[in-house]
Amino acid sequence: MRAVGEEPTRAELREIEAEMPLIEAALAVVDAEIAIALADSHADDLAWRRLRRAEARVTRRMQDFYAVSFGPLDGAA
C-alpha cells in the first residue's frame, strides 16, 4: 500500500496513460447519461444517439486496450 503523498511509479503512470482513452470514453457515457437524467420531461433523440455513440466508443476503446494489453482476440481458445 502506498503511503499518503507518495508519488506513483513510472510504471503506474504508464498504465494510467494506457487506460486514459478508455477512461475518457467511460466519462462520455456518464455525461450522456446525466444529460438524459436531467432532461426536463424527456430526452430527445439527439441525447439518446449521443449515449449510444458514447457506449460504442467505450466498446472500441476496451477492445483496443485489451488488444494492446493481452494481444489480439482471434477467437482461438
mmCIF file as gemmi writes it, N, C-alpha and C atoms, coordinates in Angstrom:
data_model
loop_
_atom_site.group_PDB
_atom_site.id
_atom_site.type_symbol
_atom_site.label_atom_id
_atom_site.label_alt_id
_atom_site.label_comp_id
_atom_site.label_asym_id
_atom_site.label_entity_id
_atom_site.label_seq_id
_atom_site.pdbx_PDB_ins_code
_atom_site.Cartn_x
_atom_site.Cartn_y
_atom_site.Cartn_z
_atom_site.occupancy
_atom_site.B_iso_or_equiv
_atom_site.pdbx_formal_charge
_atom_site.auth_seq_id
_atom_site.auth_asym_id
_atom_site.pdbx_PDB_model_num
ATOM 1 N N . MET Axp A 1 ? 0.846 -1.183 0 1 0 ? 1 A 1
ATOM 2 C CA . MET Axp A 1 ? 0 0 0 1 0 ? 1 A 1
ATOM 3 C C . MET Axp A 1 ? 0.885 1.238 0 1 0 ? 1 A 1
ATOM 4 N N . ARG Axp A 2 ? 0.482 2.216 -0.77 1 0 ? 2 A 1
ATOM 5 C CA . ARG Axp A 2 ? 1.256 3.443 -0.927 1 0 ? 2 A 1
ATOM 6 C C . ARG Axp A 2 ? 1.011 4.389 0.245 1 0 ? 2 A 1
ATOM 7 N N . ALA Axp A 3 ? 2.078 5.012 0.697 1 0 ? 3 A 1
ATOM 8 C CA . ALA Axp A 3 ? 1.97 5.998 1.777 1 0 ? 3 A 1
ATOM 9 C C . ALA Axp A 3 ? 1.311 7.268 1.243 1 0 ? 3 A 1
ATOM 10 N N . VAL Axp A 4 ? 0.609 7.973 2.096 1 0 ? 4 A 1
ATOM 11 C CA . VAL Axp A 4 ? -0.048 9.216 1.705 1 0 ? 4 A 1
ATOM 12 C C . VAL Axp A 4 ? 1.008 10.199 1.197 1 0 ? 4 A 1
ATOM 13 N N . GLY Axp A 5 ? 0.739 10.774 0.037 1 0 ? 5 A 1
ATOM 14 C CA . GLY Axp A 5 ? 1.649 11.751 -0.536 1 0 ? 5 A 1
ATOM 15 C C . GLY Axp A 5 ? 2.763 11.149 -1.378 1 0 ? 5 A 1
ATOM 16 N N . GLU Axp A 6 ? 2.868 9.82 -1.409 1 0 ? 6 A 1
ATOM 17 C CA . GLU Axp A 6 ? 3.909 9.163 -2.207 1 0 ? 6 A 1
ATOM 18 C C . GLU Axp A 6 ? 3.512 9.205 -3.687 1 0 ? 6 A 1
ATOM 19 N N . GLU Axp A 7 ? 4.457 9.544 -4.527 1 0 ? 7 A 1
ATOM 20 C CA . GLU Axp A 7 ? 4.213 9.67 -5.961 1 0 ? 7 A 1
ATOM 21 C C . GLU Axp A 7 ? 4.077 8.292 -6.61 1 0 ? 7 A 1
ATOM 22 N N . PRO Axp A 8 ? 3.275 8.204 -7.693 1 0 ? 8 A 1
ATOM 23 C CA . PRO Axp A 8 ? 3.179 6.939 -8.423 1 0 ? 8 A 1
ATOM 24 C C . PRO Axp A 8 ? 4.492 6.645 -9.161 1 0 ? 8 A 1
ATOM 25 N N . THR Axp A 9 ? 4.738 5.372 -9.389 1 0 ? 9 A 1
ATOM 26 C CA . THR Axp A 9 ? 5.947 4.979 -10.112 1 0 ? 9 A 1
ATOM 27 C C . THR Axp A 9 ? 5.756 5.262 -11.601 1 0 ? 9 A 1
ATOM 28 N N . ARG Axp A 10 ? 6.842 5.211 -12.336 1 0 ? 10 A 1
ATOM 29 C CA . ARG Axp A 10 ? 6.768 5.4 -13.79 1 0 ? 10 A 1
ATOM 30 C C . ARG Axp A 10 ? 5.901 4.321 -14.422 1 0 ? 10 A 1
ATOM 31 N N . ALA Axp A 11 ? 6.021 3.104 -13.941 1 0 ? 11 A 1
ATOM 32 C CA . ALA Axp A 11 ? 5.218 2.004 -14.487 1 0 ? 11 A 1
ATOM 33 C C . ALA Axp A 11 ? 3.723 2.256 -14.244 1 0 ? 11 A 1
ATOM 34 N N . GLU Axp A 12 ? 3.381 2.741 -13.069 1 0 ? 12 A 1
ATOM 35 C CA . GLU Axp A 12 ? 1.983 3.043 -12.764 1 0 ? 12 A 1
ATOM 36 C C . GLU Axp A 12 ? 1.468 4.175 -13.647 1 0 ? 12 A 1
ATOM 37 N N . LEU Axp A 13 ? 2.291 5.17 -13.875 1 0 ? 13 A 1
ATOM 38 C CA . LEU Axp A 13 ? 1.893 6.269 -14.754 1 0 ? 13 A 1
ATOM 39 C C . LEU Axp A 13 ? 1.686 5.793 -16.189 1 0 ? 13 A 1
ATOM 40 N N . ARG Axp A 14 ? 2.531 4.871 -16.651 1 0 ? 14 A 1
ATOM 41 C CA . ARG Axp A 14 ? 2.36 4.3 -17.994 1 0 ? 14 A 1
ATOM 42 C C . ARG Axp A 14 ? 1.051 3.524 -18.085 1 0 ? 14 A 1
ATOM 43 N N . GLU Axp A 15 ? 0.721 2.781 -17.037 1 0 ? 15 A 1
ATOM 44 C CA . GLU Axp A 15 ? -0.537 2.029 -17.02 1 0 ? 15 A 1
ATOM 45 C C . GLU Axp A 15 ? -1.735 2.971 -17.074 1 0 ? 15 A 1
ATOM 46 N N . ILE Axp A 16 ? -1.679 4.046 -16.318 1 0 ? 16 A 1
ATOM 47 C CA . ILE Axp A 16 ? -2.765 5.03 -16.322 1 0 ? 16 A 1
ATOM 48 C C . ILE Axp A 16 ? -2.885 5.664 -17.705 1 0 ? 16 A 1
ATOM 49 N N . GLU Axp A 17 ? -1.761 6.024 -18.291 1 0 ? 17 A 1
ATOM 50 C CA . GLU Axp A 17 ? -1.764 6.636 -19.622 1 0 ? 17 A 1
ATOM 51 C C . GLU Axp A 17 ? -2.363 5.685 -20.657 1 0 ? 17 A 1
ATOM 52 N N . ALA Axp A 18 ? -2.052 4.405 -20.541 1 0 ? 18 A 1
ATOM 53 C CA . ALA Axp A 18 ? -2.599 3.417 -21.482 1 0 ? 18 A 1
ATOM 54 C C . ALA Axp A 18 ? -4.11 3.283 -21.327 1 0 ? 18 A 1
ATOM 55 N N . GLU Axp A 19 ? -4.616 3.491 -20.137 1 0 ? 19 A 1
ATOM 56 C CA . GLU Axp A 19 ? -6.051 3.362 -19.867 1 0 ? 19 A 1
ATOM 57 C C . GLU Axp A 19 ? -6.833 4.649 -20.13 1 0 ? 19 A 1
ATOM 58 N N . MET Axp A 20 ? -6.171 5.766 -20.333 1 0 ? 20 A 1
ATOM 59 C CA . MET Axp A 20 ? -6.867 7.05 -20.46 1 0 ? 20 A 1
ATOM 60 C C . MET Axp A 20 ? -7.915 7.084 -21.577 1 0 ? 20 A 1
ATOM 61 N N . PRO Axp A 21 ? -7.668 6.551 -22.774 1 0 ? 21 A 1
ATOM 62 C CA . PRO Axp A 21 ? -8.73 6.577 -23.788 1 0 ? 21 A 1
ATOM 63 C C . PRO Axp A 21 ? -9.996 5.852 -23.315 1 0 ? 21 A 1
ATOM 64 N N . LEU Axp A 22 ? -9.827 4.748 -22.613 1 0 ? 22 A 1
ATOM 65 C CA . LEU Axp A 22 ? -10.985 4.016 -22.085 1 0 ? 22 A 1
ATOM 66 C C . LEU Axp A 22 ? -11.666 4.816 -20.98 1 0 ? 22 A 1
ATOM 67 N N . ILE Axp A 23 ? -10.898 5.429 -20.107 1 0 ? 23 A 1
ATOM 68 C CA . ILE Axp A 23 ? -11.46 6.241 -19.026 1 0 ? 23 A 1
ATOM 69 C C . ILE Axp A 23 ? -12.24 7.419 -19.607 1 0 ? 23 A 1
ATOM 70 N N . GLU Axp A 24 ? -11.667 8.095 -20.608 1 0 ? 24 A 1
ATOM 71 C CA . GLU Axp A 24 ? -12.339 9.231 -21.224 1 0 ? 24 A 1
ATOM 72 C C . GLU Axp A 24 ? -13.628 8.801 -21.922 1 0 ? 24 A 1
ATOM 73 N N . ALA Axp A 25 ? -13.613 7.633 -22.562 1 0 ? 25 A 1
ATOM 74 C CA . ALA Axp A 25 ? -14.824 7.125 -23.213 1 0 ? 25 A 1
ATOM 75 C C . ALA Axp A 25 ? -15.899 6.813 -22.178 1 0 ? 25 A 1
ATOM 76 N N . ALA Axp A 26 ? -15.503 6.238 -21.05 1 0 ? 26 A 1
ATOM 77 C CA . ALA Axp A 26 ? -16.463 5.937 -19.986 1 0 ? 26 A 1
ATOM 78 C C . ALA Axp A 26 ? -17.052 7.22 -19.405 1 0 ? 26 A 1
ATOM 79 N N . LEU Axp A 27 ? -16.246 8.246 -19.283 1 0 ? 27 A 1
ATOM 80 C CA . LEU Axp A 27 ? -16.749 9.535 -18.804 1 0 ? 27 A 1
ATOM 81 C C . LEU Axp A 27 ? -17.766 10.14 -19.779 1 0 ? 27 A 1
ATOM 82 N N . ALA Axp A 28 ? -17.557 9.923 -21.065 1 0 ? 28 A 1
ATOM 83 C CA . ALA Axp A 28 ? -18.513 10.417 -22.063 1 0 ? 28 A 1
ATOM 84 C C . ALA Axp A 28 ? -19.865 9.728 -21.893 1 0 ? 28 A 1
ATOM 85 N N . VAL Axp A 29 ? -19.85 8.444 -21.536 1 0 ? 29 A 1
ATOM 86 C CA . VAL Axp A 29 ? -21.099 7.732 -21.265 1 0 ? 29 A 1
ATOM 87 C C . VAL Axp A 29 ? -21.797 8.345 -20.058 1 0 ? 29 A 1
ATOM 88 N N . VAL Axp A 30 ? -21.042 8.578 -19.003 1 0 ? 30 A 1
ATOM 89 C CA . VAL Axp A 30 ? -21.631 9.179 -17.798 1 0 ? 30 A 1
ATOM 90 C C . VAL Axp A 30 ? -22.204 10.555 -18.111 1 0 ? 30 A 1
ATOM 91 N N . ASP Axp A 31 ? -21.495 11.36 -18.881 1 0 ? 31 A 1
ATOM 92 C CA . ASP Axp A 31 ? -22.001 12.684 -19.26 1 0 ? 31 A 1
ATOM 93 C C . ASP Axp A 31 ? -23.318 12.576 -20.024 1 0 ? 31 A 1
ATOM 94 N N . ALA Axp A 32 ? -23.381 11.628 -20.968 1 0 ? 32 A 1
ATOM 95 C CA . ALA Axp A 32 ? -24.608 11.446 -21.749 1 0 ? 32 A 1
ATOM 96 C C . ALA Axp A 32 ? -25.747 10.961 -20.855 1 0 ? 32 A 1
ATOM 97 N N . GLU Axp A 33 ? -25.461 10.063 -19.934 1 0 ? 33 A 1
ATOM 98 C CA . GLU Axp A 33 ? -26.487 9.574 -19.015 1 0 ? 33 A 1
ATOM 99 C C . GLU Axp A 33 ? -27.01 10.7 -18.117 1 0 ? 33 A 1
ATOM 100 N N . ILE Axp A 34 ? -26.113 11.548 -17.659 1 0 ? 34 A 1
ATOM 101 C CA . ILE Axp A 34 ? -26.53 12.683 -16.825 1 0 ? 34 A 1
ATOM 102 C C . ILE Axp A 34 ? -27.43 13.624 -17.615 1 0 ? 34 A 1
ATOM 103 N N . ALA Axp A 35 ? -27.069 13.89 -18.862 1 0 ? 35 A 1
ATOM 104 C CA . ALA Axp A 35 ? -27.884 14.779 -19.693 1 0 ? 35 A 1
ATOM 105 C C . ALA Axp A 35 ? -29.284 14.205 -19.869 1 0 ? 35 A 1
ATOM 106 N N . ILE Axp A 36 ? -29.381 12.902 -20.052 1 0 ? 36 A 1
ATOM 107 C CA . ILE Axp A 36 ? -30.692 12.265 -20.202 1 0 ? 36 A 1
ATOM 108 C C . ILE Axp A 36 ? -31.46 12.33 -18.879 1 0 ? 36 A 1
ATOM 109 N N . ALA Axp A 37 ? -30.788 12.061 -17.78 1 0 ? 37 A 1
ATOM 110 C CA . ALA Axp A 37 ? -31.446 12.08 -16.472 1 0 ? 37 A 1
ATOM 111 C C . ALA Axp A 37 ? -31.942 13.469 -16.096 1 0 ? 37 A 1
ATOM 112 N N . LEU Axp A 38 ? -31.23 14.486 -16.542 1 0 ? 38 A 1
ATOM 113 C CA . LEU Axp A 38 ? -31.598 15.858 -16.182 1 0 ? 38 A 1
ATOM 114 C C . LEU Axp A 38 ? -32.557 16.516 -17.178 1 0 ? 38 A 1
ATOM 115 N N . ALA Axp A 39 ? -32.892 15.792 -18.237 1 0 ? 39 A 1
ATOM 116 C CA . ALA Axp A 39 ? -33.819 16.355 -19.22 1 0 ? 39 A 1
ATOM 117 C C . ALA Axp A 39 ? -35.148 16.662 -18.537 1 0 ? 39 A 1
ATOM 118 N N . ASP Axp A 40 ? -35.731 17.799 -18.854 1 0 ? 40 A 1
ATOM 119 C CA . ASP Axp A 40 ? -36.954 18.255 -18.179 1 0 ? 40 A 1
ATOM 120 C C . ASP Axp A 40 ? -38.073 17.21 -18.228 1 0 ? 40 A 1
ATOM 121 N N . SER Axp A 41 ? -38.566 16.922 -19.402 1 0 ? 41 A 1
ATOM 122 C CA . SER Axp A 41 ? -39.673 15.972 -19.493 1 0 ? 41 A 1
ATOM 123 C C . SER Axp A 41 ? -39.201 14.637 -20.062 1 0 ? 41 A 1
ATOM 124 N N . HIS Axp A 42 ? -38.497 14.712 -21.148 1 0 ? 42 A 1
ATOM 125 C CA . HIS Axp A 42 ? -37.934 13.501 -21.743 1 0 ? 42 A 1
ATOM 126 C C . HIS Axp A 42 ? -36.759 13.899 -22.635 1 0 ? 42 A 1
ATOM 127 N N . ALA Axp A 43 ? -35.832 12.993 -22.746 1 0 ? 43 A 1
ATOM 128 C CA . ALA Axp A 43 ? -34.652 13.271 -23.558 1 0 ? 43 A 1
ATOM 129 C C . ALA Axp A 43 ? -35.023 13.16 -25.035 1 0 ? 43 A 1
ATOM 130 N N . ASP Axp A 44 ? -34.417 14.004 -25.843 1 0 ? 44 A 1
ATOM 131 C CA . ASP Axp A 44 ? -34.688 13.954 -27.276 1 0 ? 44 A 1
ATOM 132 C C . ASP Axp A 44 ? -33.836 12.88 -27.943 1 0 ? 44 A 1
ATOM 133 N N . ASP Axp A 45 ? -34.109 12.669 -29.22 1 0 ? 45 A 1
ATOM 134 C CA . ASP Axp A 45 ? -33.386 11.636 -29.966 1 0 ? 45 A 1
ATOM 135 C C . ASP Axp A 45 ? -31.889 11.896 -30 1 0 ? 45 A 1
ATOM 136 N N . LEU Axp A 46 ? -31.505 13.154 -30.051 1 0 ? 46 A 1
ATOM 137 C CA . LEU Axp A 46 ? -30.087 13.501 -30.094 1 0 ? 46 A 1
ATOM 138 C C . LEU Axp A 46 ? -29.373 13.028 -28.826 1 0 ? 46 A 1
ATOM 139 N N . ALA Axp A 47 ? -30.004 13.193 -27.683 1 0 ? 47 A 1
ATOM 140 C CA . ALA Axp A 47 ? -29.403 12.761 -26.418 1 0 ? 47 A 1
ATOM 141 C C . ALA Axp A 47 ? -29.216 11.244 -26.394 1 0 ? 47 A 1
ATOM 142 N N . TRP Axp A 48 ? -30.218 10.528 -26.888 1 0 ? 48 A 1
ATOM 143 C CA . TRP Axp A 48 ? -30.099 9.067 -26.908 1 0 ? 48 A 1
ATOM 144 C C . TRP Axp A 48 ? -29.044 8.615 -27.914 1 0 ? 48 A 1
ATOM 145 N N . ARG Axp A 49 ? -28.94 9.292 -29.057 1 0 ? 49 A 1
ATOM 146 C CA . ARG Axp A 49 ? -27.88 8.964 -30.028 1 0 ? 49 A 1
ATOM 147 C C . ARG Axp A 49 ? -26.503 9.239 -29.428 1 0 ? 49 A 1
ATOM 148 N N . ARG Axp A 50 ? -26.403 10.339 -28.697 1 0 ? 50 A 1
ATOM 149 C CA . ARG Axp A 50 ? -25.138 10.666 -28.029 1 0 ? 50 A 1
ATOM 150 C C . ARG Axp A 50 ? -24.735 9.549 -27.068 1 0 ? 50 A 1
ATOM 151 N N . LEU Axp A 51 ? -25.696 9.027 -26.324 1 0 ? 51 A 1
ATOM 152 C CA . LEU Axp A 51 ? -25.414 7.935 -25.395 1 0 ? 51 A 1
ATOM 153 C C . LEU Axp A 51 ? -24.986 6.682 -26.149 1 0 ? 51 A 1
ATOM 154 N N . ARG Axp A 52 ? -25.698 6.33 -27.213 1 0 ? 52 A 1
ATOM 155 C CA . ARG Axp A 52 ? -25.324 5.134 -27.977 1 0 ? 52 A 1
ATOM 156 C C . ARG Axp A 52 ? -23.934 5.266 -28.589 1 0 ? 52 A 1
ATOM 157 N N . ARG Axp A 53 ? -23.609 6.457 -29.101 1 0 ? 53 A 1
ATOM 158 C CA . ARG Axp A 53 ? -22.265 6.676 -29.664 1 0 ? 53 A 1
ATOM 159 C C . ARG Axp A 53 ? -21.2 6.554 -28.58 1 0 ? 53 A 1
ATOM 160 N N . ALA Axp A 54 ? -21.486 7.099 -27.407 1 0 ? 54 A 1
ATOM 161 C CA . ALA Axp A 54 ? -20.525 7.019 -26.297 1 0 ? 54 A 1
ATOM 162 C C . ALA Axp A 54 ? -20.327 5.569 -25.866 1 0 ? 54 A 1
ATOM 163 N N . GLU Axp A 55 ? -21.416 4.801 -25.809 1 0 ? 55 A 1
ATOM 164 C CA . GLU Axp A 55 ? -21.297 3.387 -25.439 1 0 ? 55 A 1
ATOM 165 C C . GLU Axp A 55 ? -20.492 2.609 -26.479 1 0 ? 55 A 1
ATOM 166 N N . ALA Axp A 56 ? -20.713 2.92 -27.754 1 0 ? 56 A 1
ATOM 167 C CA . ALA Axp A 56 ? -19.945 2.264 -28.811 1 0 ? 56 A 1
ATOM 168 C C . ALA Axp A 56 ? -18.462 2.626 -28.708 1 0 ? 56 A 1
ATOM 169 N N . ARG Axp A 57 ? -18.198 3.868 -28.353 1 0 ? 57 A 1
ATOM 170 C CA . ARG Axp A 57 ? -16.806 4.305 -28.179 1 0 ? 57 A 1
ATOM 171 C C . ARG Axp A 57 ? -16.135 3.54 -27.039 1 0 ? 57 A 1
ATOM 172 N N . VAL Axp A 58 ? -16.852 3.312 -25.945 1 0 ? 58 A 1
ATOM 173 C CA . VAL Axp A 58 ? -16.302 2.527 -24.84 1 0 ? 58 A 1
ATOM 174 C C . VAL Axp A 58 ? -15.951 1.127 -25.327 1 0 ? 58 A 1
ATOM 175 N N . THR Axp A 59 ? -16.84 0.527 -26.098 1 0 ? 59 A 1
ATOM 176 C CA . THR Axp A 59 ? -16.583 -0.82 -26.616 1 0 ? 59 A 1
ATOM 177 C C . THR Axp A 59 ? -15.322 -0.842 -27.474 1 0 ? 59 A 1
ATOM 178 N N . ARG Axp A 60 ? -15.183 0.137 -28.374 1 0 ? 60 A 1
ATOM 179 C CA . ARG Axp A 60 ? -13.987 0.191 -29.231 1 0 ? 60 A 1
ATOM 180 C C . ARG Axp A 60 ? -12.721 0.404 -28.415 1 0 ? 60 A 1
ATOM 181 N N . ARG Axp A 61 ? -12.776 1.333 -27.451 1 0 ? 61 A 1
ATOM 182 C CA . ARG Axp A 61 ? -11.594 1.609 -26.631 1 0 ? 61 A 1
ATOM 183 C C . ARG Axp A 61 ? -11.225 0.402 -25.768 1 0 ? 61 A 1
ATOM 184 N N . MET Axp A 62 ? -12.235 -0.318 -25.292 1 0 ? 62 A 1
ATOM 185 C CA . MET Axp A 62 ? -11.955 -1.509 -24.492 1 0 ? 62 A 1
ATOM 186 C C . MET Axp A 62 ? -11.288 -2.577 -25.361 1 0 ? 62 A 1
ATOM 187 N N . GLN Axp A 63 ? -11.77 -2.742 -26.578 1 0 ? 63 A 1
ATOM 188 C CA . GLN Axp A 63 ? -11.144 -3.689 -27.498 1 0 ? 63 A 1
ATOM 189 C C . GLN Axp A 63 ? -9.699 -3.295 -27.772 1 0 ? 63 A 1
ATOM 190 N N . ASP Axp A 64 ? -9.467 -2.012 -28.024 1 0 ? 64 A 1
ATOM 191 C CA . ASP Axp A 64 ? -8.109 -1.526 -28.263 1 0 ? 64 A 1
ATOM 192 C C . ASP Axp A 64 ? -7.218 -1.771 -27.06 1 0 ? 64 A 1
ATOM 193 N N . PHE Axp A 65 ? -7.733 -1.454 -25.869 1 0 ? 65 A 1
ATOM 194 C CA . PHE Axp A 65 ? -6.954 -1.614 -24.644 1 0 ? 65 A 1
ATOM 195 C C . PHE Axp A 65 ? -6.573 -3.077 -24.432 1 0 ? 65 A 1
ATOM 196 N N . TYR Axp A 66 ? -7.539 -3.984 -24.575 1 0 ? 66 A 1
ATOM 197 C CA . TYR Axp A 66 ? -7.247 -5.396 -24.371 1 0 ? 66 A 1
ATOM 198 C C . TYR Axp A 66 ? -6.331 -5.943 -25.456 1 0 ? 66 A 1
ATOM 199 N N . ALA Axp A 67 ? -6.47 -5.464 -26.679 1 0 ? 67 A 1
ATOM 200 C CA . ALA Axp A 67 ? -5.596 -5.931 -27.756 1 0 ? 67 A 1
ATOM 201 C C . ALA Axp A 67 ? -4.147 -5.546 -27.472 1 0 ? 67 A 1
ATOM 202 N N . VAL Axp A 68 ? -3.941 -4.337 -26.963 1 0 ? 68 A 1
ATOM 203 C CA . VAL Axp A 68 ? -2.582 -3.895 -26.641 1 0 ? 68 A 1
ATOM 204 C C . VAL Axp A 68 ? -2.065 -4.612 -25.396 1 0 ? 68 A 1
ATOM 205 N N . SER Axp A 69 ? -2.921 -4.783 -24.404 1 0 ? 69 A 1
ATOM 206 C CA . SER Axp A 69 ? -2.506 -5.366 -23.132 1 0 ? 69 A 1
ATOM 207 C C . SER Axp A 69 ? -2.306 -6.873 -23.204 1 0 ? 69 A 1
ATOM 208 N N . PHE Axp A 70 ? -3.192 -7.562 -23.96 1 0 ? 70 A 1
ATOM 209 C CA . PHE Axp A 70 ? -3.179 -9.021 -23.916 1 0 ? 70 A 1
ATOM 210 C C . PHE Axp A 70 ? -3.04 -9.662 -25.292 1 0 ? 70 A 1
ATOM 211 N N . GLY Axp A 71 ? -2.903 -8.88 -26.33 1 0 ? 71 A 1
ATOM 212 C CA . GLY Axp A 71 ? -2.796 -9.415 -27.677 1 0 ? 71 A 1
ATOM 213 C C . GLY Axp A 71 ? -4.155 -9.446 -28.336 1 0 ? 71 A 1
ATOM 214 N N . PRO Axp A 72 ? -4.172 -9.544 -29.666 1 0 ? 72 A 1
ATOM 215 C CA . PRO Axp A 72 ? -5.449 -9.524 -30.394 1 0 ? 72 A 1
ATOM 216 C C . PRO Axp A 72 ? -6.29 -10.748 -30.057 1 0 ? 72 A 1
ATOM 217 N N . LEU Axp A 73 ? -7.596 -10.546 -30.056 1 0 ? 73 A 1
ATOM 218 C CA . LEU Axp A 73 ? -8.533 -11.642 -29.83 1 0 ? 73 A 1
ATOM 219 C C . LEU Axp A 73 ? -8.856 -12.254 -31.177 1 0 ? 73 A 1
ATOM 220 N N . ASP Axp A 74 ? -8.341 -13.447 -31.43 1 0 ? 74 A 1
ATOM 221 C CA . ASP Axp A 74 ? -8.546 -14.076 -32.723 1 0 ? 74 A 1
ATOM 222 C C . ASP Axp A 74 ? -9.629 -15.151 -32.698 1 0 ? 74 A 1
ATOM 223 N N . GLY Axp A 75 ? -10.26 -15.331 -31.555 1 0 ? 75 A 1
ATOM 224 C CA . GLY Axp A 75 ? -11.331 -16.314 -31.445 1 0 ? 75 A 1
ATOM 225 C C . GLY Axp A 75 ? -10.84 -17.699 -31.082 1 0 ? 75 A 1
ATOM 226 N N . ALA Axp A 76 ? -9.538 -17.919 -31.119 1 0 ? 76 A 1
ATOM 227 C CA . ALA Axp A 76 ? -8.998 -19.233 -30.766 1 0 ? 76 A 1
ATOM 228 C C . ALA Axp A 76 ? -8.862 -19.343 -29.255 1 0 ? 76 A 1
ATOM 229 N N . ALA Axp A 77 ? -9.256 -20.475 -28.738 1 0 ? 77 A 1
ATOM 230 C CA . ALA Axp A 77 ? -9.17 -20.672 -27.284 1 0 ? 77 A 1
ATOM 231 C C . ALA Axp A 77 ? -7.935 -21.445 -26.912 1 0 ? 77 A 1
